[in-house]
Amino acid sequence: MKRAVKPIYTAPTVDAARAALDDLTEIWGKKYGAIIRLWESAWEEFTPFLSYDPEIRQVICSTNAIESLNARYRRAVRARGHR
């Protein structure tokens, strides 16, 4: 599924991203309907992201991934203690 979503957020234009979302819906819509609905409902908030240069997009995605990983570490430390 991760590979199927990548063409959406790496698309060069909004139209290309929409086409990639349509492809995702066609292939995975029945199995992962909630994810498709999430993309559909957040589409207007997502499309400004596509106006950034690809280099900027990569930094934004990388930063979010790093923050997510750090949050998981903090949760694990809180749950188990810091020993």
N, C-alpha and C positions, 0 to 999 in steps of 0.2 A: 504494500500500500504506500509506503514511503516513496518508493520510486515513481509511483503513479501520480503523486501530488507534486513532485519536483517540477514538472513542466509548467505548472500553474504559476508558482512564484519565481521561476526563472524566465518566464515569457518576456519577449521584448516589448510587447504592446498589450493594452487591455483586451483588444480583440483576440489576440493569440492566447492570452490567459483564459478568456471565456471559452474558446474552442477547446483548450486543454481541460477545463472544468467539465465541459459537455462530454468529452471523451471519458473522463473519470466517472461521470455519472452513468454513462452507458455501460462501462465495464464493471464498476463496483457498487452502483447505486442500490441494488437489491440487498447485497450483503452488508454494506456499510452506509445505510440510509441516514443515520444520525450525523455522520461526518459530512455527507453531501449537504444536508440541511444546514449544518454549521457554516459551511462555505457560502451557501446561498444567502443566509441571513447576514453574514459579515461582509458580503461582496463590496458594498459601498465604502466600508471602512478600509478594506484591503486595497482597492484599486489605486489610491494615492501612492502606495508603496512602489508601484510599478513605474512611477515617474522618476525615481532615483536611478542613477547610473548603476550598472551591474556591480561595480566595485563597492559602492555604498551599500547596496542590498546585501552583499556577502558579509560585510562588517556588522550590519544590523542583525542578520540571522546568527552569525557567530557569537555576538554579544549575548543574544537571548539564550543560546545553547549553553554558554558559560555560566550565565546567571542561574539557569535551571539546574545545572550540575552543582553549583555552590549551594543552592537551596536544598538539594537532596543531601548533601554532606551535612549541612546544619541540622536537618531533621534527624539524620542518623545519629549524630553526636548527641543531640538532645534526648533521643530515645534510649541510647545505650550508655550515656555518660561520656566523659572525655578522657578516661583512663587508657 
